[in-house]
Amino acid sequence: MSEEKDLKLAAKLKESRTKIIKEIHKVIVGQENVIDEILLTFFSKGHALIVGVPGLAKTLLVSTLSEILDLRFSRIQFTPDLMPSDILGYEILQEDLALKTRKLEFIWGPVFSNIVLADEINRTPPKTQSALLQSMQEQRVTVFGKTRDLPLPFMVLATQNPIEQEGTYPLPEAQLDRFFMQINVDYPGHDQEIEIVEETTGLKLPKIKKILNCEEIIELQDIVRKVPVAKSVLEFAIKLVRLSRPNAEHAPEFVRKWISWGAGPRASQSLILAAKANCLLHGRFAVSCEDIIKVAPAVLRHRIVLNFQAQAEGISPDEIVKRLLESAS
């Protein structure tokens, strides 16, 4: 691919971001950081864990994004009785009365979509949660010994309620690590809440325009990985991740005091990819340390395992990331 075409695609990515955000704001009020981080995740070919209390339009945001991008969308409500086959699909025996034959037919599960919303993912047991692991890692699933490719682009957006934890099954660290970002959704501001109520209690129905198609999205996702990264920026990202490990040689005292397990190599990869996407989405062509600093909280907060002392003292993962950035700078 020529350099000229790459530059045009990079410019198109920035332009598309502006158009996508404009369309989303026809339906969603505020939540600029959340929208930004979802777009970073999407164009980096990642998956996101969205954490927020009920009623903050998490589901509406995801379905609106899929409509804008003209992608197939599936919502899976994770409940304690959900089975892996309810996600992946299953085979049934079909009988052809005319030919007097029987054959197994595969019933496609909701995972065979471009954007999959795993609603309240921690409400289902680990056996069912694990049904998403292969699809998130390899963009394909194996059912009854046969491997089937998932449609591209493919993205899993899982939601989680941070308040009600009774009857839930917390995601294990290995599964959390597969999420590119953890995106925290907070309450809207006073003026935003007034606007939300005004917009959603009338008859007005916004008309959403489609911005991109599958082929264009895949091209834009590929261009993100072509962005060059200076060695100094790469070293800053890796230093930041390595400082989070309590057994590391140069780990700060607060890390040894409050962290059981730090972030692994997948965190370093995610930092660089997210920084590349952030750079292009904002119309720049060179990744800087500021890009790493901006994406670090969302990339690292779910990959740092706090110990009992940190929890007892009310230390949050975001506070740890803030201190890590100060130590790495």
QUIPE-V697302 format. One record per pair of residues at least 24 apart in sequence whose ideal C-beta (glycine too) atoms are under 10 Angstrom apart, sorted by the first residue. I is the first residue (numbers start at 1). J is the second residue. Records with the same first field share a line. If there is no record, write none. Layout:
# QUIPE-V697302
I = J ; J
This chain:
# QUIPE-V697302
1 = 219 ; 222 ; 223 ; 226
3 = 226
5 = 219 ; 223
6 = 222 ; 223 ; 226 ; 227 ; 285
7 = 223 ; 285
8 = 223
9 = 216 ; 219 ; 220 ; 222 ; 223 ; 224 ; 226 ; 280
10 = 220 ; 223 ; 224 ; 226 ; 227 ; 279 ; 280 ; 281 ; 283 ; 284 ; 285
11 = 280 ; 283 ; 285
12 = 212 ; 216 ; 219 ; 220 ; 223 ; 280
13 = 39 ; 43 ; 212 ; 216 ; 219 ; 220 ; 221 ; 223 ; 224 ; 277 ; 280 ; 281 ; 282 ; 283
14 = 280 ; 281 ; 282 ; 283 ; 284
15 = 211 ; 283
16 = 43 ; 68 ; 69 ; 211 ; 212 ; 216 ; 217 ; 220 ; 281
17 = 43 ; 211 ; 220 ; 277 ; 280 ; 281 ; 282 ; 283
18 = 211 ; 281 ; 283
19 = 68 ; 209 ; 211 ; 212
20 = 64 ; 65 ; 68 ; 69 ; 209 ; 211 ; 212 ; 281
21 = 68 ; 281
22 = 68 ; 209 ; 211
23 = 64 ; 65 ; 67 ; 68 ; 69 ; 206 ; 207 ; 208 ; 209 ; 210 ; 211
24 = 60 ; 61 ; 64 ; 65 ; 67 ; 68 ; 208
25 = 64 ; 206
26 = 64 ; 68 ; 199 ; 205 ; 206 ; 207 ; 208 ; 209
27 = 57 ; 60 ; 61 ; 63 ; 64 ; 65 ; 67 ; 68 ; 199 ; 200 ; 205 ; 206 ; 208
28 = 56 ; 57 ; 58 ; 60 ; 61 ; 64 ; 65 ; 188 ; 196 ; 199
29 = 57 ; 188 ; 189 ; 191 ; 192 ; 193 ; 194 ; 195 ; 196 ; 197 ; 198 ; 199 ; 200
30 = 57 ; 186 ; 187 ; 188 ; 189 ; 191 ; 192 ; 193 ; 195 ; 196
31 = 56 ; 57 ; 58 ; 61 ; 183 ; 185 ; 186 ; 188 ; 192
33 = 183 ; 184 ; 185 ; 186 ; 294 ; 297 ; 298
34 = 58 ; 61 ; 183 ; 184 ; 185 ; 186 ; 298
35 = 61 ; 64 ; 65 ; 183
36 = 183 ; 278 ; 281 ; 282 ; 294 ; 295 ; 298
37 = 180 ; 181 ; 182 ; 183 ; 184 ; 185 ; 274 ; 278 ; 294 ; 295 ; 297 ; 298 ; 299
38 = 62 ; 65 ; 155 ; 157 ; 181 ; 183 ; 298
39 = 65 ; 277 ; 278 ; 281
40 = 180 ; 181 ; 183 ; 224 ; 273 ; 274 ; 275 ; 276 ; 277 ; 278 ; 280 ; 281 ; 294 ; 295 ; 298 ; 299
41 = 155 ; 156 ; 157 ; 179 ; 180 ; 181 ; 183 ; 270 ; 273 ; 274 ; 277 ; 295 ; 298 ; 299
42 = 69 ; 71 ; 115 ; 153 ; 155 ; 157 ; 180 ; 217 ; 220 ; 221 ; 277
43 = 153 ; 155 ; 217 ; 220 ; 221 ; 222 ; 223 ; 224 ; 273 ; 274 ; 276 ; 277 ; 278 ; 280 ; 281
44 = 155 ; 180 ; 181 ; 221 ; 224 ; 225 ; 269 ; 270 ; 272 ; 273 ; 274 ; 275 ; 276 ; 277 ; 278 ; 295
45 = 139 ; 152 ; 153 ; 154 ; 155 ; 180 ; 218 ; 221 ; 222 ; 224 ; 225 ; 273 ; 277
46 = 136 ; 155 ; 156 ; 178 ; 179 ; 180 ; 181 ; 221 ; 269 ; 270 ; 273 ; 274 ; 277 ; 299
47 = 116 ; 118 ; 132 ; 135 ; 136 ; 137 ; 154 ; 155 ; 156 ; 157 ; 158 ; 178 ; 179 ; 180 ; 181
48 = 155 ; 156 ; 157 ; 158 ; 159 ; 179 ; 180 ; 181 ; 182 ; 183 ; 298 ; 302
49 = 118 ; 121 ; 122 ; 156 ; 157 ; 158 ; 159 ; 160 ; 171 ; 175 ; 176 ; 178 ; 179 ; 180 ; 181 ; 182 ; 183 ; 184 ; 298 ; 301 ; 302
50 = 117 ; 118 ; 119 ; 121 ; 157 ; 158 ; 159 ; 160 ; 179 ; 181 ; 182 ; 183 ; 184 ; 185
51 = 122 ; 158 ; 159 ; 160 ; 161 ; 162 ; 182 ; 183 ; 184 ; 185 ; 186 ; 301 ; 302
52 = 159 ; 160 ; 161 ; 162 ; 163 ; 183 ; 184 ; 185 ; 186 ; 187
53 = 161 ; 162 ; 163 ; 164 ; 185 ; 186 ; 187
54 = 120 ; 159 ; 161 ; 163 ; 164
55 = 187 ; 196
56 = 159 ; 185 ; 186 ; 187 ; 188 ; 196
57 = 185 ; 188 ; 196 ; 200
58 = 117 ; 119 ; 157 ; 159 ; 160 ; 161 ; 183 ; 185
59 = 117 ; 119 ; 157 ; 159
60 = 200
61 = 117 ; 157 ; 185
62 = 115 ; 116 ; 117 ; 119 ; 155 ; 157 ; 159
63 = 115 ; 117
64 = 206 ; 208
65 = 115 ; 155 ; 157 ; 208
66 = 113 ; 114 ; 115 ; 116 ; 117 ; 155 ; 157
67 = 115 ; 208 ; 209 ; 210 ; 211
68 = 208 ; 209 ; 210 ; 211 ; 212
69 = 114 ; 115 ; 153 ; 155 ; 210 ; 211 ; 212 ; 213 ; 214 ; 216 ; 217
70 = 114 ; 209 ; 210 ; 211 ; 212 ; 213 ; 214 ; 216 ; 217
71 = 113 ; 114 ; 115 ; 151 ; 153 ; 154 ; 155 ; 210 ; 212 ; 213 ; 214 ; 217
72 = 110 ; 112 ; 113 ; 114 ; 115 ; 116 ; 151 ; 214
73 = 110 ; 113 ; 114 ; 115 ; 116 ; 117 ; 157
74 = 109 ; 110 ; 111 ; 112 ; 113 ; 114 ; 115 ; 116 ; 117 ; 118
75 = 110 ; 113 ; 115 ; 116 ; 117 ; 118 ; 119 ; 157 ; 159
76 = 109 ; 110 ; 111 ; 113 ; 116 ; 117 ; 118 ; 119 ; 120 ; 121 ; 124 ; 128 ; 131 ; 132 ; 156 ; 158
77 = 117 ; 118 ; 119 ; 120 ; 123 ; 124
78 = 117 ; 118 ; 119 ; 120 ; 121 ; 122 ; 123 ; 124 ; 125 ; 128 ; 129 ; 132 ; 158 ; 159 ; 160 ; 168 ; 169
79 = 119 ; 120 ; 123 ; 124 ; 128
80 = 123 ; 124 ; 125 ; 128 ; 167 ; 168 ; 169
81 = 124 ; 125 ; 128
82 = 118 ; 123 ; 124 ; 125 ; 127 ; 128 ; 129 ; 131
83 = 124 ; 125 ; 127 ; 128 ; 131
84 = 109 ; 111 ; 124 ; 127 ; 128 ; 129 ; 130 ; 131 ; 132 ; 141 ; 143
85 = 109 ; 128 ; 131 ; 143 ; 144
86 = 110 ; 111 ; 124 ; 128 ; 131
87 = 111 ; 112 ; 116 ; 118 ; 124 ; 128 ; 129 ; 131 ; 132 ; 135 ; 141
88 = 112 ; 131 ; 132 ; 134 ; 135 ; 141 ; 142 ; 143 ; 144 ; 148
89 = 141 ; 143 ; 144 ; 148
90 = 143 ; 144
91 = 143 ; 144 ; 146
104 = 144
106 = 143 ; 144 ; 146 ; 148
107 = 143
108 = 143 ; 148
109 = 135 ; 141 ; 143 ; 148
111 = 135 ; 136 ; 141 ; 143 ; 148 ; 150 ; 151 ; 154 ; 156
112 = 141 ; 148 ; 149 ; 150 ; 151 ; 154
113 = 150 ; 151 ; 154 ; 155 ; 156
114 = 150 ; 151 ; 152 ; 153 ; 154 ; 155 ; 214 ; 217
115 = 153 ; 154 ; 155 ; 156 ; 157
116 = 150 ; 154 ; 155 ; 156 ; 157 ; 158
117 = 155 ; 156 ; 157 ; 158 ; 159
118 = 156 ; 157 ; 158 ; 159 ; 160
119 = 157 ; 158 ; 159 ; 160 ; 161
120 = 158 ; 159 ; 160 ; 161 ; 164 ; 168
121 = 156 ; 157 ; 158 ; 159 ; 160 ; 168 ; 169 ; 171 ; 175 ; 179
122 = 158 ; 159 ; 160 ; 161 ; 162 ; 164 ; 165 ; 167 ; 168 ; 169 ; 170 ; 171
123 = 160 ; 161 ; 164 ; 167 ; 168 ; 169
124 = 168 ; 169
125 = 169
126 = 169 ; 170 ; 171 ; 172 ; 175
127 = 169
128 = 169
129 = 158 ; 169 ; 170 ; 171 ; 172 ; 175
130 = 172 ; 174 ; 175
132 = 156 ; 158 ; 175 ; 178
133 = 174 ; 175 ; 178
136 = 175 ; 178 ; 179 ; 180
137 = 178
151 = 214
152 = 214 ; 215 ; 217 ; 218 ; 221
153 = 212 ; 214 ; 217 ; 218 ; 220 ; 221
155 = 180
156 = 180
157 = 183
158 = 182
159 = 183 ; 185
160 = 302
171 = 302
173 = 260 ; 261 ; 264 ; 302 ; 303 ; 304 ; 305
174 = 264
176 = 301 ; 302 ; 303 ; 305
177 = 263 ; 264 ; 265 ; 266 ; 267 ; 270 ; 302 ; 303
178 = 266
179 = 266 ; 270 ; 298 ; 299 ; 302 ; 303
180 = 266 ; 267 ; 269 ; 270 ; 273 ; 274 ; 277 ; 295 ; 298 ; 299 ; 302
181 = 270 ; 274 ; 295 ; 297 ; 298 ; 299 ; 300 ; 301 ; 302
182 = 297 ; 298 ; 299 ; 300 ; 301 ; 302 ; 303 ; 317
183 = 297 ; 298 ; 301 ; 302
184 = 297 ; 298 ; 301 ; 302 ; 317 ; 318
220 = 277 ; 280 ; 281
221 = 277
223 = 276 ; 277 ; 280
224 = 273 ; 274 ; 276 ; 277 ; 278 ; 279 ; 280 ; 281
225 = 272 ; 273 ; 276 ; 277
226 = 276 ; 280
227 = 272 ; 273 ; 275 ; 276 ; 277 ; 279 ; 280 ; 284 ; 285 ; 286 ; 287 ; 291
228 = 276 ; 285 ; 286 ; 287
229 = 272 ; 273 ; 275 ; 276 ; 279 ; 286 ; 287 ; 288 ; 291 ; 292
230 = 286 ; 287 ; 288 ; 289
232 = 288 ; 289
233 = 271 ; 272 ; 275 ; 276 ; 279 ; 286 ; 287 ; 288 ; 289 ; 290 ; 291 ; 292
234 = 268 ; 271 ; 272 ; 275 ; 287 ; 292
235 = 289 ; 328
236 = 271 ; 275 ; 288 ; 289 ; 292 ; 293 ; 325 ; 328 ; 329
237 = 267 ; 268 ; 269 ; 270 ; 271 ; 272 ; 274 ; 275 ; 287 ; 289 ; 291 ; 292 ; 295 ; 296 ; 299 ; 328
238 = 265 ; 267 ; 268 ; 271 ; 272 ; 328
239 = 268 ; 324 ; 327 ; 328 ; 329
240 = 267 ; 268 ; 271 ; 289 ; 292 ; 293 ; 296 ; 299 ; 300 ; 321 ; 324 ; 325 ; 327 ; 328 ; 329
241 = 265 ; 266 ; 267 ; 268 ; 269 ; 270 ; 271 ; 296 ; 299 ; 300 ; 303 ; 324 ; 328
242 = 267 ; 268 ; 324 ; 328
243 = 323 ; 324 ; 325 ; 327 ; 328
244 = 300 ; 303 ; 304 ; 305 ; 317 ; 320 ; 321 ; 323 ; 324 ; 327 ; 328
245 = 304
246 = 305 ; 307
250 = 327
251 = 324 ; 327
252 = 320 ; 323 ; 324 ; 326 ; 327 ; 328
253 = 327
254 = 310 ; 315 ; 319 ; 320 ; 323 ; 324 ; 327
255 = 304 ; 320 ; 323 ; 324 ; 327
256 = 307
257 = 307 ; 309 ; 310 ; 313 ; 315
258 = 304 ; 306 ; 307 ; 308 ; 309 ; 310 ; 311 ; 313 ; 315 ; 317 ; 319 ; 320 ; 323
259 = 304 ; 305 ; 306 ; 307 ; 309 ; 310 ; 315 ; 317 ; 320 ; 324
260 = 304 ; 305 ; 306 ; 307 ; 308 ; 309 ; 310
261 = 303 ; 304 ; 305 ; 306 ; 307
262 = 300 ; 303 ; 304 ; 305 ; 320 ; 324
263 = 299 ; 300 ; 301 ; 302 ; 303 ; 304 ; 305 ; 321 ; 324
264 = 303
266 = 299 ; 303
267 = 296 ; 299 ; 300 ; 302 ; 303 ; 304
268 = 299
269 = 299
270 = 295 ; 296 ; 298 ; 299 ; 300 ; 303
271 = 295 ; 296 ; 299 ; 300
272 = 299
273 = 299
274 = 298 ; 299
275 = 299
289 = 325 ; 328 ; 329
292 = 325 ; 328
293 = 321 ; 325 ; 328 ; 329
296 = 321 ; 322 ; 324 ; 325 ; 328
297 = 321 ; 322 ; 324 ; 325
300 = 324 ; 325
